[in-house]
Each structure stands twice: as C-alpha cells, then as structure tokens.
Amino acid sequence: MDNAKLEEKGALVLGLSVDSAPVQRAFAASFGGCPYPLLADFHPKGEVARKYGVYDEERGVSKRAVFIVDKEGVVRWKRLYPRGLPETSEVLAALEEL
C-alpha cells in the first residue's frame, strides 16, 4: 500500500501484531524497514485483535485485516486479507465514501 497517499487523505496507518516488539523489529528489518508504526498486541496476547474480531484462537495469531476507524473510534470499514494486502486504491475508495 502507498501510505503517503493514505496519509494525504488524513489517514493514520498503523500495523498491529500479537508478536513482541523485538520480534516486530526483526520482522520489519527483514523487509528493509516498515513504512508505518507497528503496535504490539503481545500482553495480554491478542487482546486488541479479539476486540476487533480478528484473533485466530486456534493458531494464536491475528488475521490479516485492514480497518478504517474514525476519530471517534468507530470502525467504519473492515476487510480481511488472508493473502497479501489490499491495493491502495481500494482503501482510498473506502476513505472517499466516508
């Protein structure tokens, strides 16, 4: 995704993982860095992912998903992506509809 285009629309892009911060840093480094902050949903493991309905209890991981949350904290758009990530145009279109 092109985070700069999303940020131009006033969106704040964050990543969330049930991994610890050191594991996230190693993951990001393996890709040459991450263009957005990664948040650790590590302890209690998966608490945030559960609240958003994307925690996979069987595997102990969060499902890959994208959310648009408004300034009041209300989820306005949500998509699951079992493989890969969405095109920037899809998320931009969703932002435009709000």
CNS distance restraints for C-alpha pairs under 8 A (distance, minus, plus):
assign (resid   1 and name CA) (resid  85 and name CA) 7.30 0.50 0.50
assign (resid   1 and name CA) (resid  86 and name CA) 6.91 0.50 0.50
assign (resid   1 and name CA) (resid  87 and name CA) 5.86 0.50 0.50
assign (resid   1 and name CA) (resid  88 and name CA) 4.78 0.50 0.50
assign (resid   2 and name CA) (resid   6 and name CA) 6.75 0.50 0.50
assign (resid   2 and name CA) (resid  88 and name CA) 5.76 0.50 0.50
assign (resid   3 and name CA) (resid   7 and name CA) 6.05 0.50 0.50
assign (resid   3 and name CA) (resid  13 and name CA) 6.81 0.50 0.50
assign (resid   3 and name CA) (resid  35 and name CA) 7.32 0.50 0.50
assign (resid   3 and name CA) (resid  36 and name CA) 7.76 0.50 0.50
assign (resid   3 and name CA) (resid  88 and name CA) 7.88 0.50 0.50
assign (resid   4 and name CA) (resid   8 and name CA) 6.20 0.50 0.50
assign (resid   5 and name CA) (resid   9 and name CA) 6.83 0.50 0.50
assign (resid   5 and name CA) (resid  88 and name CA) 7.85 0.50 0.50
assign (resid   5 and name CA) (resid  92 and name CA) 7.99 0.50 0.50
assign (resid   6 and name CA) (resid  10 and name CA) 6.83 0.50 0.50
assign (resid   6 and name CA) (resid  11 and name CA) 5.43 0.50 0.50
assign (resid   6 and name CA) (resid  12 and name CA) 7.57 0.50 0.50
assign (resid   6 and name CA) (resid  13 and name CA) 7.66 0.50 0.50
assign (resid   6 and name CA) (resid  88 and name CA) 7.56 0.50 0.50
assign (resid   6 and name CA) (resid  91 and name CA) 7.84 0.50 0.50
assign (resid   6 and name CA) (resid  92 and name CA) 6.52 0.50 0.50
assign (resid   7 and name CA) (resid  11 and name CA) 4.66 0.50 0.50
assign (resid   7 and name CA) (resid  12 and name CA) 6.00 0.50 0.50
assign (resid   7 and name CA) (resid  13 and name CA) 7.39 0.50 0.50
assign (resid   9 and name CA) (resid  92 and name CA) 7.96 0.50 0.50
assign (resid   9 and name CA) (resid  95 and name CA) 7.70 0.50 0.50
assign (resid  13 and name CA) (resid  36 and name CA) 6.05 0.50 0.50
assign (resid  13 and name CA) (resid  37 and name CA) 7.52 0.50 0.50
assign (resid  14 and name CA) (resid  36 and name CA) 5.67 0.50 0.50
assign (resid  14 and name CA) (resid  37 and name CA) 5.27 0.50 0.50
assign (resid  14 and name CA) (resid  38 and name CA) 5.98 0.50 0.50
assign (resid  14 and name CA) (resid  39 and name CA) 7.11 0.50 0.50
assign (resid  15 and name CA) (resid  36 and name CA) 6.82 0.50 0.50
assign (resid  15 and name CA) (resid  37 and name CA) 6.07 0.50 0.50
assign (resid  15 and name CA) (resid  38 and name CA) 4.40 0.50 0.50
assign (resid  15 and name CA) (resid  39 and name CA) 5.83 0.50 0.50
assign (resid  16 and name CA) (resid  38 and name CA) 5.60 0.50 0.50
assign (resid  16 and name CA) (resid  39 and name CA) 4.67 0.50 0.50
assign (resid  16 and name CA) (resid  40 and name CA) 6.00 0.50 0.50
assign (resid  16 and name CA) (resid  41 and name CA) 6.51 0.50 0.50
assign (resid  17 and name CA) (resid  24 and name CA) 7.75 0.50 0.50
assign (resid  17 and name CA) (resid  38 and name CA) 7.30 0.50 0.50
assign (resid  17 and name CA) (resid  39 and name CA) 6.43 0.50 0.50
assign (resid  17 and name CA) (resid  40 and name CA) 5.44 0.50 0.50
assign (resid  17 and name CA) (resid  41 and name CA) 5.59 0.50 0.50
assign (resid  17 and name CA) (resid  42 and name CA) 7.49 0.50 0.50
assign (resid  17 and name CA) (resid  61 and name CA) 7.76 0.50 0.50
assign (resid  17 and name CA) (resid  62 and name CA) 6.58 0.50 0.50
assign (resid  18 and name CA) (resid  40 and name CA) 5.85 0.50 0.50
assign (resid  18 and name CA) (resid  41 and name CA) 4.43 0.50 0.50
assign (resid  18 and name CA) (resid  42 and name CA) 4.71 0.50 0.50
assign (resid  18 and name CA) (resid  45 and name CA) 5.88 0.50 0.50
assign (resid  18 and name CA) (resid  46 and name CA) 5.50 0.50 0.50
assign (resid  18 and name CA) (resid  49 and name CA) 8.00 0.50 0.50
assign (resid  18 and name CA) (resid  61 and name CA) 6.19 0.50 0.50
assign (resid  18 and name CA) (resid  62 and name CA) 6.50 0.50 0.50
assign (resid  19 and name CA) (resid  23 and name CA) 6.04 0.50 0.50
assign (resid  19 and name CA) (resid  24 and name CA) 6.31 0.50 0.50
assign (resid  19 and name CA) (resid  40 and name CA) 6.07 0.50 0.50
assign (resid  19 and name CA) (resid  41 and name CA) 6.77 0.50 0.50
assign (resid  19 and name CA) (resid  42 and name CA) 5.56 0.50 0.50
assign (resid  20 and name CA) (resid  24 and name CA) 6.26 0.50 0.50
assign (resid  20 and name CA) (resid  40 and name CA) 5.68 0.50 0.50
assign (resid  20 and name CA) (resid  41 and name CA) 7.53 0.50 0.50
assign (resid  20 and name CA) (resid  42 and name CA) 5.44 0.50 0.50
assign (resid  21 and name CA) (resid  25 and name CA) 6.16 0.50 0.50
assign (resid  21 and name CA) (resid  39 and name CA) 7.65 0.50 0.50
assign (resid  21 and name CA) (resid  40 and name CA) 5.77 0.50 0.50
assign (resid  22 and name CA) (resid  26 and name CA) 6.34 0.50 0.50
assign (resid  23 and name CA) (resid  27 and name CA) 6.14 0.50 0.50
assign (resid  24 and name CA) (resid  28 and name CA) 6.06 0.50 0.50
assign (resid  24 and name CA) (resid  38 and name CA) 7.14 0.50 0.50
assign (resid  24 and name CA) (resid  40 and name CA) 7.77 0.50 0.50
assign (resid  25 and name CA) (resid  29 and name CA) 6.03 0.50 0.50
assign (resid  26 and name CA) (resid  30 and name CA) 6.22 0.50 0.50
assign (resid  27 and name CA) (resid  31 and name CA) 6.94 0.50 0.50
assign (resid  28 and name CA) (resid  32 and name CA) 6.45 0.50 0.50
assign (resid  28 and name CA) (resid  33 and name CA) 4.67 0.50 0.50
assign (resid  28 and name CA) (resid  34 and name CA) 5.26 0.50 0.50
assign (resid  29 and name CA) (resid  33 and name CA) 4.81 0.50 0.50
assign (resid  29 and name CA) (resid  34 and name CA) 7.57 0.50 0.50
assign (resid  34 and name CA) (resid  38 and name CA) 7.99 0.50 0.50
assign (resid  41 and name CA) (resid  45 and name CA) 5.81 0.50 0.50
assign (resid  41 and name CA) (resid  46 and name CA) 5.44 0.50 0.50
assign (resid  41 and name CA) (resid  47 and name CA) 6.55 0.50 0.50
assign (resid  41 and name CA) (resid  48 and name CA) 6.22 0.50 0.50
assign (resid  41 and name CA) (resid  49 and name CA) 7.39 0.50 0.50
assign (resid  42 and name CA) (resid  46 and name CA) 6.33 0.50 0.50
assign (resid  43 and name CA) (resid  47 and name CA) 7.53 0.50 0.50
assign (resid  46 and name CA) (resid  50 and name CA) 5.93 0.50 0.50
assign (resid  46 and name CA) (resid  55 and name CA) 6.30 0.50 0.50
assign (resid  46 and name CA) (resid  60 and name CA) 7.82 0.50 0.50
assign (resid  46 and name CA) (resid  61 and name CA) 7.26 0.50 0.50
assign (resid  46 and name CA) (resid  62 and name CA) 6.90 0.50 0.50
assign (resid  47 and name CA) (resid  51 and name CA) 6.46 0.50 0.50
assign (resid  48 and name CA) (resid  52 and name CA) 6.42 0.50 0.50
assign (resid  49 and name CA) (resid  53 and name CA) 6.09 0.50 0.50
assign (resid  49 and name CA) (resid  54 and name CA) 5.15 0.50 0.50
assign (resid  49 and name CA) (resid  55 and name CA) 4.95 0.50 0.50
assign (resid  49 and name CA) (resid  62 and name CA) 5.95 0.50 0.50
assign (resid  50 and name CA) (resid  54 and name CA) 5.89 0.50 0.50
assign (resid  50 and name CA) (resid  55 and name CA) 4.98 0.50 0.50
assign (resid  54 and name CA) (resid  62 and name CA) 5.59 0.50 0.50
assign (resid  54 and name CA) (resid  63 and name CA) 5.18 0.50 0.50
assign (resid  54 and name CA) (resid  64 and name CA) 7.73 0.50 0.50
assign (resid  54 and name CA) (resid  65 and name CA) 7.44 0.50 0.50
assign (resid  55 and name CA) (resid  60 and name CA) 7.26 0.50 0.50
assign (resid  55 and name CA) (resid  61 and name CA) 6.01 0.50 0.50
assign (resid  55 and name CA) (resid  62 and name CA) 4.33 0.50 0.50
assign (resid  55 and name CA) (resid  63 and name CA) 5.98 0.50 0.50
assign (resid  56 and name CA) (resid  60 and name CA) 5.63 0.50 0.50
assign (resid  56 and name CA) (resid  61 and name CA) 5.38 0.50 0.50
assign (resid  56 and name CA) (resid  62 and name CA) 5.64 0.50 0.50
assign (resid  56 and name CA) (resid  63 and name CA) 6.36 0.50 0.50
assign (resid  57 and name CA) (resid  61 and name CA) 7.13 0.50 0.50
assign (resid  63 and name CA) (resid  80 and name CA) 7.22 0.50 0.50
assign (resid  63 and name CA) (resid  81 and name CA) 7.76 0.50 0.50
assign (resid  63 and name CA) (resid  82 and name CA) 7.14 0.50 0.50
assign (resid  64 and name CA) (resid  80 and name CA) 5.93 0.50 0.50
assign (resid  64 and name CA) (resid  81 and name CA) 5.33 0.50 0.50
assign (resid  64 and name CA) (resid  82 and name CA) 6.02 0.50 0.50
assign (resid  64 and name CA) (resid  83 and name CA) 7.79 0.50 0.50
assign (resid  64 and name CA) (resid  85 and name CA) 7.95 0.50 0.50
assign (resid  65 and name CA) (resid  78 and name CA) 7.09 0.50 0.50
assign (resid  65 and name CA) (resid  79 and name CA) 5.57 0.50 0.50
assign (resid  65 and name CA) (resid  80 and name CA) 4.23 0.50 0.50
assign (resid  65 and name CA) (resid  81 and name CA) 5.48 0.50 0.50
assign (resid  65 and name CA) (resid  82 and name CA) 7.99 0.50 0.50
assign (resid  66 and name CA) (resid  78 and name CA) 5.71 0.50 0.50
assign (resid  66 and name CA) (resid  79 and name CA) 5.45 0.50 0.50
assign (resid  66 and name CA) (resid  80 and name CA) 6.56 0.50 0.50
assign (resid  66 and name CA) (resid  81 and name CA) 7.78 0.50 0.50
assign (resid  67 and name CA) (resid  75 and name CA) 6.73 0.50 0.50
assign (resid  67 and name CA) (resid  76 and name CA) 7.50 0.50 0.50
assign (resid  67 and name CA) (resid  77 and name CA) 5.53 0.50 0.50
assign (resid  67 and name CA) (resid  78 and name CA) 4.45 0.50 0.50
assign (resid  67 and name CA) (resid  79 and name CA) 6.68 0.50 0.50
assign (resid  68 and name CA) (resid  75 and name CA) 5.87 0.50 0.50
assign (resid  68 and name CA) (resid  76 and name CA) 5.53 0.50 0.50
assign (resid  68 and name CA) (resid  77 and name CA) 4.97 0.50 0.50
assign (resid  68 and name CA) (resid  78 and name CA) 6.50 0.50 0.50
assign (resid  68 and name CA) (resid  95 and name CA) 7.62 0.50 0.50
assign (resid  69 and name CA) (resid  73 and name CA) 5.61 0.50 0.50
assign (resid  69 and name CA) (resid  74 and name CA) 5.35 0.50 0.50
assign (resid  69 and name CA) (resid  75 and name CA) 4.33 0.50 0.50
assign (resid  69 and name CA) (resid  76 and name CA) 5.65 0.50 0.50
assign (resid  69 and name CA) (resid  77 and name CA) 7.20 0.50 0.50
assign (resid  70 and name CA) (resid  74 and name CA) 5.41 0.50 0.50
assign (resid  70 and name CA) (resid  75 and name CA) 6.50 0.50 0.50
assign (resid  70 and name CA) (resid  76 and name CA) 6.68 0.50 0.50
assign (resid  76 and name CA) (resid  98 and name CA) 7.61 0.50 0.50
assign (resid  77 and name CA) (resid  94 and name CA) 7.15 0.50 0.50
assign (resid  81 and name CA) (resid  85 and name CA) 6.10 0.50 0.50
assign (resid  81 and name CA) (resid  86 and name CA) 7.25 0.50 0.50
assign (resid  86 and name CA) (resid  90 and name CA) 6.58 0.50 0.50
assign (resid  86 and name CA) (resid  91 and name CA) 7.28 0.50 0.50
assign (resid  87 and name CA) (resid  91 and name CA) 7.01 0.50 0.50
assign (resid  88 and name CA) (resid  92 and name CA) 6.08 0.50 0.50
assign (resid  89 and name CA) (resid  93 and name CA) 5.99 0.50 0.50
assign (resid  90 and name CA) (resid  94 and name CA) 6.37 0.50 0.50
assign (resid  91 and name CA) (resid  95 and name CA) 6.24 0.50 0.50
assign (resid  92 and name CA) (resid  96 and name CA) 6.19 0.50 0.50
assign (resid  93 and name CA) (resid  97 and name CA) 6.39 0.50 0.50
assign (resid  94 and name CA) (resid  98 and name CA) 6.76 0.50 0.50
